[in-house]
Amino acid sequence: MRGDCCDMRGMLSFLVLFLLSKKPMNGSEIAREIERRKGAKPSPGTIYPALKGLREMGFVKEKKSGKTVTYSLTSKGKDALRLAKQRFCATFTDVLGNGK
């Protein structure tokens, strides 16, 4: 991952940031929402390393309550998501049929 934006490979980090921009969630909630959107539920071995990487980059923060860890975006994460959205649109405009 680069320091200013989430990793677009596989778009998992982008999707996690996007979901957390809507509301704070724990790992299970993130996995269920990805399953709802994509039709396949990612494993904990996929979700938690992505969250760890996003946390280490300063894009998400954790709040622990008992055994539950809830993740939310930091201001740096909001900036990273904004940049990732711009890059996504610049990259995929033609795919979406809006380009020439």
C-alpha positions in Angstrom: 0.0 0.0 0.0 1.1 3.5 -0.7 1.2 6.1 2.1 -1.4 8.4 0.6 -4.1 6.0 -0.7 -5.4 2.5 0.0 -4.3 -0.5 -2.1 -6.5 -0.8 -5.2 -5.3 -4.4 -5.9 -8.4 -6.5 -5.4 -10.1 -3.3 -4.1 -10.6 -4.8 -0.7 -9.0 -1.9 1.1 -11.0 0.6 -1.0 -14.2 -1.2 -0.2 -13.4 -1.4 3.6 -12.7 2.3 3.7 -15.9 3.0 1.8 -18.0 0.9 4.2 -16.4 2.5 7.2 -17.2 5.9 5.7 -20.9 5.0 6.2 -20.6 3.9 9.8 -18.1 2.3 12.2 -18.2 -1.5 12.0 -16.5 -4.6 13.5 -14.8 -7.2 11.3 -17.9 -9.5 11.1 -20.1 -6.6 10.0 -17.7 -5.6 7.3 -17.5 -9.2 6.0 -21.3 -9.5 6.0 -21.7 -6.2 4.1 -19.1 -7.3 1.5 -21.0 -10.6 1.1 -24.2 -8.6 0.6 -22.6 -6.5 -2.1 -20.4 -9.1 -3.8 -22.2 -12.4 -3.1 -19.1 -14.0 -1.4 -18.1 -13.5 2.2 -14.5 -12.9 2.8 -12.8 -15.0 5.4 -11.4 -13.5 8.7 -7.9 -14.3 7.1 -8.8 -11.7 4.4 -10.6 -9.0 6.4 -8.3 -8.7 9.5 -5.0 -8.4 7.6 -6.6 -5.7 5.5 -7.8 -3.9 8.6 -4.4 -4.2 10.2 -2.7 -2.7 7.2 -5.2 0.2 7.1 -4.7 0.7 10.8 -0.9 0.7 10.5 -1.2 3.3 7.7 -3.3 5.5 10.0 -6.5 5.2 7.9 -8.6 3.4 10.5 -8.7 3.4 14.3 -10.0 0.7 16.7 -12.3 1.0 19.6 -12.4 -2.0 21.9 -15.4 -2.9 24.0 -14.9 -6.3 25.6 -14.1 -8.8 22.9 -15.5 -6.6 20.1 -13.3 -4.3 18.1 -15.1 -1.6 16.1 -13.2 0.2 13.3 -13.8 3.7 12.1 -12.1 6.1 9.7 -9.6 8.6 10.8 -9.3 12.0 9.0 -6.3 10.5 7.1 -8.6 7.6 6.1 -11.2 10.0 4.8 -8.6 11.7 2.7 -7.3 8.4 1.4 -10.8 7.3 0.5 -11.4 10.6 -1.4 -8.2 10.1 -3.3 -9.0 6.4 -4.0 -12.4 7.4 -5.4 -10.8 9.9 -7.7 -8.3 7.3 -8.9 -11.1 4.7 -9.3 -13.2 7.1 -11.5 -10.2 8.1 -13.6 -9.3 4.5 -14.1 -12.7 3.0 -14.8 -14.6 5.8 -16.6 -14.2 4.0 -19.9 -15.3 0.7 -18.4 -18.5 2.3 -17.2 -19.3 3.5 -20.7 -18.8 7.2 -20.0 -15.6 7.6 -21.9 -14.8 7.7 -25.6 
